[in-house]
Amino acid sequence: MKKIVLLASFVLVFAVMAMAATVPAGKEVINLKTAWAVKGSQKAVMFNHATHTKVQTCADCHSSPAGGTKITMKGKIAGAGPNNPAHNYCYTSCHAKLTPDPVKKTCTKCHTGPK
């Protein structure tokens, strides 16, 4: 009986981990301009979900450990200033820590999608 419980526990843990690492179909690359209904002339940021799941867990960005919770921005997403919630969320909280020289960032580094 102990072996069955242990095996069932192992299978459950493995299944949860596999589900958490799976990017939902149709969400492999997300156009954040469309997802967040951003208006303006700047090109869209194309978020590559698969790239991010290689180095982060779902809970790093989503409120649920299994992901799936849509990320929303509070405030107006416009301009390059420090009050832009998307820049604060994506760049300041994460990418600035990964970039060797964050001062030299340019708009076109992230804004590569359609207008």
Secondary structure as UniProt FT lines:
FT   HELIX           2..20
FT   TURN            25..26
FT   STRAND          29..31
FT   HELIX           32..35
FT   TURN            36..37
FT   STRAND          45..48
FT   HELIX           49..55
FT   HELIX           58..60
FT   TURN            65..66
FT   TURN            82..83
FT   HELIX           85..86
FT   HELIX           87..95
FT   HELIX           96..98
FT   HELIX           102..104
FT   HELIX           107..110
//
